């Protein structure tokens, strides 16, 4: 949920105590709406 609300994955990683980011990626589900919003924000 934190990732869906815009929290950077690196911060979620630290919060959960994961040493490697790929550990968190196993559990992260990408919300398609957030992908579209990020694309607009960073790419235009």
N, CA, C and O atoms as a Tripos MOL2 file, in Angstrom:
@<TRIPOS>MOLECULE
protein
  176   175    44     0     0
PROTEIN
NO_CHARGES

@<TRIPOS>ATOM
      1 N           0.8230   -1.1940    0.0000 N.3       1 UNK1
      2 CA          0.0000    0.0000    0.0000 C.3       1 UNK1
      3 C           0.8640    1.2530    0.0000 C.2       1 UNK1
      4 O           0.5140    2.2450   -0.6390 O.2       1 UNK1
      5 N           1.9760    1.2190    0.7030 N.am      2 UNK2
      6 CA          2.8420    2.3930    0.7670 C.3       2 UNK2
      7 C           3.3830    2.7420   -0.6190 C.2       2 UNK2
      8 O           3.4680    3.9160   -0.9800 O.2       2 UNK2
      9 N           3.7400    1.7360   -1.3770 N.am      3 UNK3
     10 CA          4.2470    1.9670   -2.7320 C.3       3 UNK3
     11 C           3.1470    2.5670   -3.5980 C.2       3 UNK3
     12 O           3.4000    3.4910   -4.3700 O.2       3 UNK3
     13 N           1.9310    2.0460   -3.4750 N.am      4 UNK4
     14 CA          0.8060    2.5780   -4.2410 C.3       4 UNK4
     15 C           0.5140    4.0280   -3.8980 C.2       4 UNK4
     16 O          -0.0180    4.7660   -4.7270 O.2       4 UNK4
     17 N           0.8520    4.4390   -2.7000 N.am      5 UNK5
     18 CA          0.6010    5.8230   -2.2880 C.3       5 UNK5
     19 C           1.7900    6.7350   -2.5880 C.2       5 UNK5
     20 O           1.7790    7.9160   -2.2380 O.2       5 UNK5
     21 N           2.8200    6.1750   -3.2430 N.am      6 UNK6
     22 CA          3.9280    6.9960   -3.7010 C.3       6 UNK6
     23 C           5.2100    6.8980   -2.8960 C.2       6 UNK6
     24 O           6.1790    7.5950   -3.1960 O.2       6 UNK6
     25 N           5.2360    6.0490   -1.8810 N.am      7 UNK7
     26 CA          6.4650    5.9080   -1.0990 C.3       7 UNK7
     27 C           7.5170    5.2000   -1.9520 C.2       7 UNK7
     28 O           7.2400    4.1400   -2.5130 O.2       7 UNK7
     29 N           8.7100    5.7680   -2.0550 N.am      8 UNK8
     30 CA          9.7610    5.1170   -2.8440 C.3       8 UNK8
     31 C          10.0750    3.7220   -2.3100 C.2       8 UNK8
     32 O          10.1120    3.4980   -1.1000 O.2       8 UNK8
     33 N          10.2970    2.8020   -3.2220 N.am      9 UNK9
     34 CA         10.5250    1.4080   -2.8370 C.3       9 UNK9
     35 C          11.7540    1.2560   -1.9490 C.2       9 UNK9
     36 O          11.8080    0.3490   -1.1180 O.2       9 UNK9
     37 N          12.7460    2.1400   -2.1160 N.am     10 UNK10
     38 CA         13.9400    2.0730   -1.2760 C.3      10 UNK10
     39 C          13.5920    2.3560    0.1890 C.2      10 UNK10
     40 O          14.1910    1.7800    1.0970 O.2      10 UNK10
     41 N          12.6260    3.2400    0.4080 N.am     11 UNK11
     42 CA         12.2070    3.5440    1.7760 C.3      11 UNK11
     43 C          11.3930    2.3960    2.3650 C.2      11 UNK11
     44 O          11.5150    2.0860    3.5500 O.2      11 UNK11
     45 N          10.5720    1.7710    1.5420 N.am     12 UNK12
     46 CA          9.8120    0.5990    1.9940 C.3      12 UNK12
     47 C          10.7860   -0.5220    2.3560 C.2      12 UNK12
     48 O          10.6060   -1.2190    3.3550 O.2      12 UNK12
     49 N          11.8080   -0.6800    1.5390 N.am     13 UNK13
     50 CA         12.8330   -1.6960    1.7920 C.3      13 UNK13
     51 C          13.4500   -1.5050    3.1670 C.2      13 UNK13
     52 O          13.5610   -2.4560    3.9410 O.2      13 UNK13
     53 N          13.8560   -0.2610    3.4760 N.am     14 UNK14
     54 CA         14.4780    0.0380    4.7710 C.3      14 UNK14
     55 C          13.4900   -0.1700    5.9140 C.2      14 UNK14
     56 O          13.8390   -0.7130    6.9620 O.2      14 UNK14
     57 N          12.2590    0.2670    5.6990 N.am     15 UNK15
     58 CA         11.2200    0.1340    6.7230 C.3      15 UNK15
     59 C          11.0010   -1.3300    7.1000 C.2      15 UNK15
     60 O          10.8210   -1.6560    8.2730 O.2      15 UNK15
     61 N          11.0190   -2.2000    6.1050 N.am     16 UNK16
     62 CA         10.7880   -3.6230    6.3370 C.3      16 UNK16
     63 C          12.0450   -4.3800    6.7390 C.2      16 UNK16
     64 O          11.9820   -5.5510    7.1160 O.2      16 UNK16
     65 N          13.1970   -3.7000    6.6540 N.am     17 UNK17
     66 CA         14.4410   -4.3310    7.0740 C.3      17 UNK17
     67 C          15.0510   -5.2660    6.0450 C.2      17 UNK17
     68 O          15.8900   -6.1010    6.3820 O.2      17 UNK17
     69 N          14.6350   -5.1320    4.7930 N.am     18 UNK18
     70 CA         15.2100   -5.9650    3.7420 C.3      18 UNK18
     71 C          16.5520   -5.3910    3.3200 C.2      18 UNK18
     72 O          16.6840   -4.1890    3.0900 O.2      18 UNK18
     73 N          17.5370   -6.2580    3.2220 N.am     19 UNK19
     74 CA         18.8700   -5.8320    2.8140 C.3      19 UNK19
     75 C          18.9060   -5.6080    1.3030 C.2      19 UNK19
     76 O          19.5120   -4.6510    0.8210 O.2      19 UNK19
     77 N          18.2570   -6.4940    0.5740 N.am     20 UNK20
     78 CA         18.2650   -6.4090   -0.8900 C.3      20 UNK20
     79 C          16.8950   -5.9730   -1.3840 C.2      20 UNK20
     80 O          15.8710   -6.4480   -0.8930 O.2      20 UNK20
     81 N          16.8770   -5.0710   -2.3510 N.am     21 UNK21
     82 CA         15.6100   -4.5530   -2.8640 C.3      21 UNK21
     83 C          14.8010   -5.6380   -3.5800 C.2      21 UNK21
     84 O          13.5720   -5.5740   -3.5960 O.2      21 UNK21
     85 N          15.4650   -6.6260   -4.1660 N.am     22 UNK22
     86 CA         14.7210   -7.6620   -4.8730 C.3      22 UNK22
     87 C          13.8660   -8.4970   -3.9230 C.2      22 UNK22
     88 O          12.9020   -9.1250   -4.3610 O.2      22 UNK22
     89 N          14.1960   -8.5170   -2.6380 N.am     23 UNK23
     90 CA         13.3550   -9.1970   -1.6530 C.3      23 UNK23
     91 C          11.9940   -8.5180   -1.5980 C.2      23 UNK23
     92 O          10.9660   -9.1940   -1.5600 O.2      23 UNK23
     93 N          11.9750   -7.2140   -1.5930 N.am     24 UNK24
     94 CA         10.7160   -6.4730   -1.5450 C.3      24 UNK24
     95 C           9.9420   -6.6220   -2.8400 C.2      24 UNK24
     96 O           8.7130   -6.6880   -2.8300 O.2      24 UNK24
     97 N          10.6530   -6.6760   -3.9500 N.am     25 UNK25
     98 CA          9.9850   -6.7710   -5.2470 C.3      25 UNK25
     99 C           9.1470   -8.0390   -5.3850 C.2      25 UNK25
    100 O           8.1940   -8.0710   -6.1630 O.2      25 UNK25
    101 N           9.4880   -9.0560   -4.6530 N.am     26 UNK26
    102 CA          8.6820  -10.2860   -4.6970 C.3      26 UNK26
    103 C           7.2590  -10.0470   -4.2270 C.2      26 UNK26
    104 O           6.3290  -10.7160   -4.6780 O.2      26 UNK26
    105 N           7.0890   -9.0930   -3.3210 N.am     27 UNK27
    106 CA          5.7890   -8.8490   -2.7080 C.3      27 UNK27
    107 C           5.0760   -7.6250   -3.2730 C.2      27 UNK27
    108 O           3.8930   -7.4180   -3.0040 O.2      27 UNK27
    109 N           5.7730   -6.8300   -4.0380 N.am     28 UNK28
    110 CA          5.1860   -5.5980   -4.5810 C.3      28 UNK28
    111 C           4.2880   -5.9190   -5.7680 C.2      28 UNK28
    112 O           4.6630   -6.6740   -6.6650 O.2      28 UNK28
    113 N           3.1180   -5.3430   -5.7560 N.am     29 UNK29
    114 CA          2.1940   -5.4600   -6.8750 C.3      29 UNK29
    115 C           2.0660   -4.0690   -7.4670 C.2      29 UNK29
    116 O           1.7180   -3.1170   -6.7690 O.2      29 UNK29
    117 N           2.3460   -3.9550   -8.7490 N.am     30 UNK30
    118 CA          2.3160   -2.6520   -9.3970 C.3      30 UNK30
    119 C           0.8830   -2.3290   -9.8060 C.2      30 UNK30
    120 O           0.2290   -3.0990  -10.5100 O.2      30 UNK30
    121 N           0.4170   -1.1820   -9.3520 N.am     31 UNK31
    122 CA         -0.9040   -0.7020   -9.7000 C.3      31 UNK31
    123 C          -0.8000    0.0100  -11.0410 C.2      31 UNK31
    124 O          -0.0230    0.9540  -11.1790 O.2      31 UNK31
    125 N          -1.5690   -0.4290  -12.0250 N.am     32 UNK32
    126 CA         -1.4880    0.1250  -13.3750 C.3      32 UNK32
    127 C          -1.7620    1.6240  -13.3940 C.2      32 UNK32
    128 O          -1.1540    2.3550  -14.1760 O.2      32 UNK32
    129 N          -2.6640    2.0840  -12.5480 N.am     33 UNK33
    130 CA         -2.9700    3.5190  -12.4640 C.3      33 UNK33
    131 C          -1.7160    4.2970  -12.0490 C.2      33 UNK33
    132 O          -1.4400    5.3700  -12.5870 O.2      33 UNK33
    133 N          -0.9670    3.7570  -11.1000 N.am     34 UNK34
    134 CA          0.2550    4.4230  -10.6490 C.3      34 UNK34
    135 C           1.3160    4.4530  -11.7350 C.2      34 UNK34
    136 O           2.0830    5.4110  -11.8320 O.2      34 UNK34
    137 N           1.3640    3.4230  -12.5420 N.am     35 UNK35
    138 CA          2.3220    3.3880  -13.6490 C.3      35 UNK35
    139 C           2.0040    4.5090  -14.6310 C.2      35 UNK35
    140 O           2.9050    5.2090  -15.0950 O.2      35 UNK35
    141 N           0.7340    4.6760  -14.9430 N.am     36 UNK36
    142 CA          0.3210    5.7340  -15.8700 C.3      36 UNK36
    143 C           0.6140    7.1110  -15.2960 C.2      36 UNK36
    144 O           1.0780    7.9940  -16.0170 O.2      36 UNK36
    145 N           0.3510    7.3060  -14.0160 N.am     37 UNK37
    146 CA          0.6100    8.5880  -13.3720 C.3      37 UNK37
    147 C           2.1010    8.8980  -13.3440 C.2      37 UNK37
    148 O           2.5010   10.0360  -13.5930 O.2      37 UNK37
    149 N           2.9240    7.9000  -13.0450 N.am     38 UNK38
    150 CA          4.3710    8.0920  -13.0150 C.3      38 UNK38
    151 C           4.8980    8.4100  -14.4080 C.2      38 UNK38
    152 O           5.7870    9.2470  -14.5660 O.2      38 UNK38
    153 N           4.3540    7.7500  -15.4010 N.am     39 UNK39
    154 CA          4.7690    8.0200  -16.7770 C.3      39 UNK39
    155 C           4.4850    9.4710  -17.1190 C.2      39 UNK39
    156 O           5.3440   10.1680  -17.6590 O.2      39 UNK39
    157 N           3.2750    9.9250  -16.8040 N.am     40 UNK40
    158 CA          2.9110   11.3250  -17.0610 C.3      40 UNK40
    159 C           3.8410   12.2790  -16.3240 C.2      40 UNK40
    160 O           4.2790   13.2820  -16.8870 O.2      40 UNK40
    161 N           4.1420   11.9700  -15.0720 N.am     41 UNK41
    162 CA          4.9590   12.8430  -14.2400 C.3      41 UNK41
    163 C           6.3980   12.9380  -14.7530 C.2      41 UNK41
    164 O           6.9590   14.0310  -14.8350 O.2      41 UNK41
    165 N           6.9850   11.8060  -15.0930 N.am     42 UNK42
    166 CA          8.4000   11.7840  -15.4300 C.3      42 UNK42
    167 C           8.6990   11.8660  -16.9210 C.2      42 UNK42
    168 O           9.7610   12.3480  -17.3130 O.2      42 UNK42
    169 N           7.7860   11.4050  -17.7480 N.am     43 UNK43
    170 CA          8.0410   11.3620  -19.1820 C.3      43 UNK43
    171 C           7.2090   12.4260  -19.9190 C.2      43 UNK43
    172 O           7.6460   12.9950  -20.9190 O.2      43 UNK43
    173 N           6.0230   12.6710  -19.4050 N.am     44 UNK44
    174 CA          5.1930   13.7030  -20.0190 C.3      44 UNK44
    175 C           4.0670   13.1110  -20.7120 C.2      44 UNK44
    176 O           3.2530   13.8290  -21.2930 O.2      44 UNK44
@<TRIPOS>BOND
     1     1     2 1
     2     2     3 1
     3     3     4 2
     4     3     5 am
     5     5     6 1
     6     6     7 1
     7     7     8 2
     8     7     9 am
     9     9    10 1
    10    10    11 1
    11    11    12 2
    12    11    13 am
    13    13    14 1
    14    14    15 1
    15    15    16 2
    16    15    17 am
    17    17    18 1
    18    18    19 1
    19    19    20 2
    20    19    21 am
    21    21    22 1
    22    22    23 1
    23    23    24 2
    24    23    25 am
    25    25    26 1
    26    26    27 1
    27    27    28 2
    28    27    29 am
    29    29    30 1
    30    30    31 1
    31    31    32 2
    32    31    33 am
    33    33    34 1
    34    34    35 1
    35    35    36 2
    36    35    37 am
    37    37    38 1
    38    38    39 1
    39    39    40 2
    40    39    41 am
    41    41    42 1
    42    42    43 1
    43    43    44 2
    44    43    45 am
    45    45    46 1
    46    46    47 1
    47    47    48 2
    48    47    49 am
    49    49    50 1
    50    50    51 1
    51    51    52 2
    52    51    53 am
    53    53    54 1
    54    54    55 1
    55    55    56 2
    56    55    57 am
    57    57    58 1
    58    58    59 1
    59    59    60 2
    60    59    61 am
    61    61    62 1
    62    62    63 1
    63    63    64 2
    64    63    65 am
    65    65    66 1
    66    66    67 1
    67    67    68 2
    68    67    69 am
    69    69    70 1
    70    70    71 1
    71    71    72 2
    72    71    73 am
    73    73    74 1
    74    74    75 1
    75    75    76 2
    76    75    77 am
    77    77    78 1
    78    78    79 1
    79    79    80 2
    80    79    81 am
    81    81    82 1
    82    82    83 1
    83    83    84 2
    84    83    85 am
    85    85    86 1
    86    86    87 1
    87    87    88 2
    88    87    89 am
    89    89    90 1
    90    90    91 1
    91    91    92 2
    92    91    93 am
    93    93    94 1
    94    94    95 1
    95    95    96 2
    96    95    97 am
    97    97    98 1
    98    98    99 1
    99    99   100 2
   100    99   101 am
   101   101   102 1
   102   102   103 1
   103   103   104 2
   104   103   105 am
   105   105   106 1
   106   106   107 1
   107   107   108 2
   108   107   109 am
   109   109   110 1
   110   110   111 1
   111   111   112 2
   112   111   113 am
   113   113   114 1
   114   114   115 1
   115   115   116 2
   116   115   117 am
   117   117   118 1
   118   118   119 1
   119   119   120 2
   120   119   121 am
   121   121   122 1
   122   122   123 1
   123   123   124 2
   124   123   125 am
   125   125   126 1
   126   126   127 1
   127   127   128 2
   128   127   129 am
   129   129   130 1
   130   130   131 1
   131   131   132 2
   132   131   133 am
   133   133   134 1
   134   134   135 1
   135   135   136 2
   136   135   137 am
   137   137   138 1
   138   138   139 1
   139   139   140 2
   140   139   141 am
   141   141   142 1
   142   142   143 1
   143   143   144 2
   144   143   145 am
   145   145   146 1
   146   146   147 1
   147   147   148 2
   148   147   149 am
   149   149   150 1
   150   150   151 1
   151   151   152 2
   152   151   153 am
   153   153   154 1
   154   154   155 1
   155   155   156 2
   156   155   157 am
   157   157   158 1
   158   158   159 1
   159   159   160 2
   160   159   161 am
   161   161   162 1
   162   162   163 1
   163   163   164 2
   164   163   165 am
   165   165   166 1
   166   166   167 1
   167   167   168 2
   168   167   169 am
   169   169   170 1
   170   170   171 1
   171   171   172 2
   172   171   173 am
   173   173   174 1
   174   174   175 1
   175   175   176 2
@<TRIPOS>SUBSTRUCTURE
     1 UNK1         2 RESIDUE 1 A UNK
     2 UNK2         6 RESIDUE 1 A UNK
     3 UNK3        10 RESIDUE 1 A UNK
     4 UNK4        14 RESIDUE 1 A UNK
     5 UNK5        18 RESIDUE 1 A UNK
     6 UNK6        22 RESIDUE 1 A UNK
     7 UNK7        26 RESIDUE 1 A UNK
     8 UNK8        30 RESIDUE 1 A UNK
     9 UNK9        34 RESIDUE 1 A UNK
    10 UNK10       38 RESIDUE 1 A UNK
    11 UNK11       42 RESIDUE 1 A UNK
    12 UNK12       46 RESIDUE 1 A UNK
    13 UNK13       50 RESIDUE 1 A UNK
    14 UNK14       54 RESIDUE 1 A UNK
    15 UNK15       58 RESIDUE 1 A UNK
    16 UNK16       62 RESIDUE 1 A UNK
    17 UNK17       66 RESIDUE 1 A UNK
    18 UNK18       70 RESIDUE 1 A UNK
    19 UNK19       74 RESIDUE 1 A UNK
    20 UNK20       78 RESIDUE 1 A UNK
    21 UNK21       82 RESIDUE 1 A UNK
    22 UNK22       86 RESIDUE 1 A UNK
    23 UNK23       90 RESIDUE 1 A UNK
    24 UNK24       94 RESIDUE 1 A UNK
    25 UNK25       98 RESIDUE 1 A UNK
    26 UNK26      102 RESIDUE 1 A UNK
    27 UNK27      106 RESIDUE 1 A UNK
    28 UNK28      110 RESIDUE 1 A UNK
    29 UNK29      114 RESIDUE 1 A UNK
    30 UNK30      118 RESIDUE 1 A UNK
    31 UNK31      122 RESIDUE 1 A UNK
    32 UNK32      126 RESIDUE 1 A UNK
    33 UNK33      130 RESIDUE 1 A UNK
    34 UNK34      134 RESIDUE 1 A UNK
    35 UNK35      138 RESIDUE 1 A UNK
    36 UNK36      142 RESIDUE 1 A UNK
    37 UNK37      146 RESIDUE 1 A UNK
    38 UNK38      150 RESIDUE 1 A UNK
    39 UNK39      154 RESIDUE 1 A UNK
    40 UNK40      158 RESIDUE 1 A UNK
    41 UNK41      162 RESIDUE 1 A UNK
    42 UNK42      166 RESIDUE 1 A UNK
    43 UNK43      170 RESIDUE 1 A UNK
    44 UNK44      174 RESIDUE 1 A UNK
